[in-house]
Amino acid sequence: MTTLKEIMSIQQFSDLTLLNVEGDLDREVEMVDITETPDIKNFTAPHSFIVTTGMSYQHDQSGLIDLIRELNDIQVAGIGIKLSRFLEKIDDEVIEFANKLKFPIIRIPESWNLGSITHHISSYILDEETEKLYFALDIQQELNTMLMRGLSLEMMIERMSRLLHVPVMLLNPFYQIKSMSHHFQEHSEQVQKNLSYFKRSLNSNHIPPNNRASFQEEHIIFEVPAFKYFPYYLMVSNVNTLTYPFSLLAIEQAVNTLSLAIYKNSKIKEAEQQEVNRFFETLMSEHPDNLMSVKQHPEFLKKHHIQTSNFYQVIICAIDKEKDVENNIYLNERYQMTFEWLTHKLIDIDPSISLYMSPGNHRFTILLQTKHQYYLDYCKYLQKEYKELFNSTLSFGIGNEVTEFSQLPLSYFEANEAFDHKSESGEVRFIELYKSKSVEELLQLIPANKLKPFITYTLGSLAYPKTTKEKELKNTLEIYLANHCDLTKTSEDLYIHRNTVKYRIKKCEEILGQPIDAPDTSLDIRLALFASEKITF
């Protein structure tokens, strides 16, 4: 940006002088305009430098105070007054008022014609803007070349820093440092200072749109919109040392290239991860014999983030569903960002922990390959951190630990079962450990159109008895089987004679058409009895 100080430092304009000592010469100048009328507030653009002879105020300079107030309100850079023909000097009260606002009043000497000085300053600003444009395009071209050559983000950030001669830091959507220039290795104490400034700006919503960045601060922060809802951030420091031909456009062009680089890298990683995900899903559906065969190739497994171990445990993780969130772009970005965030967090806990994606159901599979006593605490920690950062919640289903590689699919199955058990009941932000299902729960999993025919075929009229006699026979049969076909114990439990029990069991066998105590039929009868009482259709 061009400032009054910069213009007045040029030899051509060295005879311009500041009349009020408190005038701020760091104000930006984008254009020059001539006026001799007092009512110009609604016809003047911000960052203009107004030049005038002051003809309208030759008999009463109090109007200058009103003019200065109005021009200051619309962010005019300053006013240049040619002192000669109409005004010989500016009154003290006008100077005092301008000082209060730090509004610059510049004396234009008699040697300058207003039209001429307007033309020369405008030409200087135009030439400078052209130089700034070339500088911005040069930076963009260099970074674009690096992007096309496949060079890393770290190298691009370092090159940008060297072109601007200031420290530069790139932060990811989780507010962690992705890359930083060499300045921070040389002055490590600045890392935390910069991070603290960034977090304060973030918490106070003090990160303006990129095209409104302020150069009054020591640091400026730009959003790098590689992703629509989860931007990266570029932080440029020591802004006050940036010199001509630097401009906001230079950083904007760099931001555009960095956005493309980040997006490209993300898509490459996503494609690589898809191959790993597919292999893991296939592995979880393999027969134990096939798994044992795969185990003979440790390098192949290592490529897919699986190591040889005597401990494996699977944890299923997913983002809880939200009722009013239907934006697919947001959901897909959040899913991908959550994977990256979980990867960072889990590697910090233990580099041997592996993470896989299941895009079909938007879940993540966490594979522990070393025993962790506090894995439940890890899950709680992730839930807490995720809520603060994403304003959403995570839930976990946890399988049992296994000691053999061939048993890994079992832990995977258990973790998904544990997750489904809670998720299907509508719960959120849960951590559920797998519990073996009871017979009743297992029977509930059998479709009604298959289970009910089994019950009626096995028990006949005793399946759903209607008469008192049938109910009596069914009750006797249940107690008899529960007592392992012991007539004496059954008679004692029912308070009836032993012969009565024998008679009733014989009647049951006639209805069932088969002996009750035969090993190949007693299990079917017991299951059918249990299902007829416990399962409702």
N, C-alpha and C positions, 0 to 999 in steps of 0.2 A: 504494500500500500504506500502511496505517496503522502507525505506529511508536509505541513507548513515549514517545519524545521529543515527538511530535506530540500525544499524549494529555495529557501532563503540561504542555504549553504552553497548553492550553485553560484559561480562567479557572476553569471549574467544577471542574477537577481540580488546580488550582495548589497545593493543600496536600499533594499527594503528594510525597514526597522520596526521593531516591536515597541509600541507606545506604552503598553501597560505591562509591568514586570511580571504579573501573575498570569498573563495569557498563556494558555496551553498550546505550545507549538507542535505537540504530538498528534494533533487532530488530523484525521484523514481527509485528503482533498481528491475528489473524483472529477470535478469540473470547475470552470471559472465563469462567472456571469456578471454583467454590468447592469446597474440599476440606478435610477435617480428618483424613484417614487418610494414613498414610505410604506405603502400597503403591498408588501411582496410575500408575506408569509405563505399564502396559498398557491404561490406560483414559483416557489423555490424548492429545489431538490435537496435532500440531505447530503452532507459532505461537499456542499458547494463552497467556493471562496468568492464572496461578493466584493466587487470593486465599485467605488462611487466617488464623486466629487463632494458629496454632502450638501449639494445645492439646496435641498429642501429644508436644511437645518441651519442655514447661515444666520438667521435671526433668532432662533431658539433651539439650542442643542438638547433640550429635555426630551425631544422626540427621538433622539438617538438612543436614549435609555429604553424606550418602548421597543424600538427596532431591534436592539441587541437582545432583549429578553425574548422576543418572538423568534429571532434567528437561532438563538441558543436552544429553544424548545424543540426545534425541528432538526437539531444536530448539524447546523451549518458550521463549517470549519473555522470561519473567521471573516472579518470585514477589512478590506483595504481602502483607506481614504486618502485621496490626493489632496494634500494641504497646500493651497496656494490661492487660487482664484476666489473660492467661496468661504473656505474655512482656513484660518491661519494656524489655529491650535485647537486641541480638543479640551473641553472644560474638565476640571478636576473631578466633578461629581460623576461625569460619564466614565472617566478612567477608573474611578473607585468602584462604580457599579460593575464594570466589565471585569475588574479584578476579582470581585466576589464570585462571579460565575466562571472565572478563568477563561473568559471569552477573549480571543486575541483581536486586538486592534492594530493593524499594520499601517505604517506611514508609507505612502507611495510618493516618491519625490516628484518635483515639478517636471523633471526631464522626461518622465514617462507619459505617453499618451495612453488613455484607458483602453482604447481599442487595441493598441500595440501590445500592452502588457498582458491583456486577456489572451491574445493570439499566441504569444510566446510561452506563457505558462501552460496553456492548453496543449501546445505542441510538445512541451516537455513531458506532460502527464501521458499523452498519447504514445510518445516514444518509449517512455518507461513501461507502460502497460504492454507494449509490443515485446519489449525485452523480457518482461515477466512471463508473457505467453510462451516465448521461445524457451525460456528456462523450464517452465512447467512441462512443455512437450518433450524437452530433452530428458527430463527425469522419467516421464512416462515411457519414452522409447527405450531407455536403458532397462527399466524394470520389465517391460514387455519382452525384450530380448532374453532376459534372464528367465522369464516365465516359459517362453518357447523352448529354451534350452533345457528346461526341466530342473533348474537350479532351486535350491531349498528356500523356504521362507526366511530362514535364519540369514542366508546370504543376501536376500533382497532387503531385509531390514537393515543389515549392516551397510549395504551400498547406499541406501536412502540416507542413512545417518551421515555417511561421509560426504555425500553431495550437499547436504544441508548444513553440515558442521555442527550438529547438535545431537544430544542423546535421543534415541527413539526406542520405544517399547511397545510390543504387541501383546495384548491380553485376549484370552479366549472367552467364550460366553459365560464361563464359570468364574471369571475374574482372576484367573491364574495366568502367570507369565508364559506366553508361548515362545517369544523370542525377544532378545534385547541387544542393543548395540554394545560395542566394546567399552564404552564409557562406564558401564555398570560393573564390568570386571575390574576396571581400574579404580572405581570408587564404589565398592560394594555397599557402603552405608546408604547410598542414594536409592538403592532398590526398595528398601522398606519405606523411605520417605515418599517415593513416587507412588507406591502402592497405597499408602495412607491417604495421600492427596486424591488418588483415583477413587477410593472407597467413599471418602467424604463427598466428592462431587456426585458420585452415583446415588448416595443416600439422600442428598439434598436436591436431586433431580437437576443438577447444575451442568448437565452435558447437553449443550444446545445442538440443534441441527447443524450438519457440517458446513452449510453455507452461511452460518451465523457465528462461527467460532470467533472468539475474542482474542486479540493479541495483547491485551493489557495484562494478562496473567503470566506467571512464569511458565506454566504448562498449558497446553491445549489438548483436548481429547476429541477424537473423531470416531464416529461409528464406522465400522468396516462391514457393510451389509452383504457378507457372503451368504448369509441365511436371512430370511425375511423377519423371523421372530426371535432369532438368537444371534445377534450381531457380535462380531469381534470388536475390539477397541484398539485404536492407535493413539499412543500418548507421546507427544513431542514436547521436549523440555528445553529450558533456556531460550524460550521464544524471543525474549527481549534482545538476544544477541543476533537474531536473524537479520541479514542485511540484503540490500538490493543485489540481484533482481528477484529475491524471494517474494512469493505471494501465496495467498490462500489456495489459488488454483493449482500450484505446484503440489500441495499435499492432497488436494482433491483428486488429481490425476493419479498420484501414487496409491491412494485409497482404492480407486477403481481397479487398478492392476492387482493389488493385494487381495481384493475380493475375489477376483477370478482365480488367483493362485490358490487361495484357501478352498474355494469350491471345487477346483480341479483335484486337489490333494484329497479332499473328503470323498469324492466319487471314486478315486482310485482305491482308497482304503476300504470303501464300502464294497467294491467289487471283490477285493481280496478276501474280505470278511465273509462274503456270501459263500465262497468256496469252502471256507472253514466250517461255516454253519451247516452246509449241506452234508459234509463229511460226518459231523457230529450227530446230526439227525439220523443218518444212515447207520452209524455205529450203535445208536440207542435201540435200533430195531433189529440188530443182528442176533443170530443164534450164538450161545456161549462158545460152541466149537469154532465158529467163524471168528469170534473175538480173540480166542486163544491164538488163532493163526495170525491175526493182525498184530498181536502183541510181539510177535517175532521180528517186527520191523520198528524198533524204537525211534529211528531217525524220522520215519514217516509220521509216527505219532507226535513227535516233538514239533514237526512242521505245523501240526494242527493243535498245538498247545497242550498236549497230553504227555505226561512223564511217567516213567516206571515208578510205581510206589506200592506200599502195602496198606495204603489208606486212600479211600475216595469217598466223597460225600457230595451230593447234588442239592443245590438250593435253587428253587424257581422263584424269580422275582418279576413283578409286573407293575405298571402304573395303574392305579385304581381308576375305574371308569367314572366319568363325570357327566351328569345329566345334560348340561347345556353346552357342551363342547362338541361341535360337529365339523369344525374347520379342518379338512383333511390335510391341507398344507401344514397347518400348525401341529396337528397330531403326528404327522410323519417326521417333521423337523424335531419335535420334542422326543420322539422315540429314538431317533439317531443321536441326538444330543445326550439323552439319558445314557445310552450305551457308552459314549465317550466319557461321560462323567463317572459312571460306575467303573470303567476301566481304570481311570486315574485313581479313584479312591481305593479300589481293591489291590492294585499294584503297590500302593503305599503301605497297605496292611501286610501283604505277602506277595512277592513277584511270582510265586508258583500258582497263585489262584488264576484260573482261566474263565473267560466270559464268552458266551455264545448267544446269538440272536435267534429268535423263532418268529420271523415276520408274519407267519400265518396267523398266530394268535397274539402277536405283540408282547411276547414274553422274553425274558432273559434267563439263561441257564448259567448259574455260578457253580464252577467245579472246584471244590477244595481238594488238594492233593497232598496236603500235610494236615495233621490233626490240630485243630484250634479249639482250645478249651472255652474261649469266650466268643464263639461265633454268633451266639444270640445277641450279645452286646454289639457286635459289628452291625447286625441287621437293624437294631434300634438306632445306632449312630447314623446309618445311612438314611433311615426314615426321617430323622430330625434334620439332617443337612439338606436332604432333598426338598423337604417342605419349605425351608427358608429360601432356597435358591429358585425352585420351579413353581412354588405355590401349589403343588400337587402332592399326592401321597403314594407311597409304595407299599406293597404287601409281599409276604414271603411264604412259600411252602417248602418244608425241609424234609428230605428223605433221610433214612438211616445210613450210618456209615457202613462201608463194605471194605473187605481186606483184599479182595481179588478183582483184577481188571475185568474178568468175565461177569462179575456181579454188578458192574457199573449201571447197566440198564435198569436193574432192580431199584437202585437208589433214585434214578431218574423217574421211574414210574411212581415211586412213593412220593417224591416231591411234588409231582403234578397232581396226584390224588389228594394230597394234603391241601394244595392250593385250591383245587376245584371244590373241595368240601366246604371251605369257608367262603369262597367267591360266589358260589351258586346260592348261598343263603343271603347274599347282599351285603356282607360285611366288608369293611375297608380298613386299611392300615393295620393289618393283622400279621402275626408271625405264627404259623401253624406247623407243628411237628406231626409227622405221619404216625397214625395209630392203626394197627391191624383191624380190619373190619370184623364185626361179629357175624354169625351165621345169618342173623336177621338182615343185616345190611347187605350181605352178599346176595341173599334171596331177593332183596328189593331191586337188585340190578338186573334180574332176569325179567324179560318182557312178560306182561300179564298173559298174552295169548299163547305163551309157552308154559308158564308156570301153572296156570289154573287147570289145563288138561292133565298135567302130571299128577296134581292133587286128586282130581276126581277119578282118574284111571287107577291110581294106587289104592285109594280108600273107598271107592264106590259110594254107597249111601252114607257112610260114616264121615265123608268129607265135610258135609254141611248138614248134620242130622236135623230132622224136623220133629220126630216123635220123641217122647220121654225115654222110651226103650233104647232108641239109637244113641241118644245123648249119654245114657248110662253105659252102654257098650263102649262108646268112644272114650269116655273118662277112665273106664277100667283098663282099656288098652294102653292109654297114655301112661298110667301109673305102673302097669305091668312092665312096660318097656323101660321106664325110668328106673325100676328096681331090678333090671337085668334079667327079666323073665323069672323072678323068684315068687312062687305062688304064696308062700307063707308071709313074706314081707308085704306083698300086695294086699292080702286079706287083712293084715293088721292095720295098714294105712286106710283101708276102706271100711273097717269095722264090719266085715262080712265073713262068712265061713269060707274056708279054703276051697271046698267043692263048688261053691257059688262062683268063685273066681275062675276055676277051671271050666265051668259051664259057659261063662260069658266069653272067655278066650276062644273056646271052641266055636261059638256063634260068630265071633269076629272073623275067624279063619274061613268060615263058610261064606261070609259076605265078601271077604277079600279074595277068596279063591286061591289062597296059598298059605303055607305054614308061617306063623309069625316069627318064630325063632330061627328060621333059616338065615345063615349069614349073608346070602346074596340078596335077600329081600328085606331084612330088618332095617337096614339103613334107609332104604327108600321109604318104608312105612314111617319111620321116625321123622324124616325130613318132611314128608307129606303132612303128618300130624302137626308139626311145628308151623309149617307154612299156612295151613288152613286156619290156625289160631292167630298168627301174628301178622300175616299179610292181608291187607284189605285191597279190594279191586273196585 
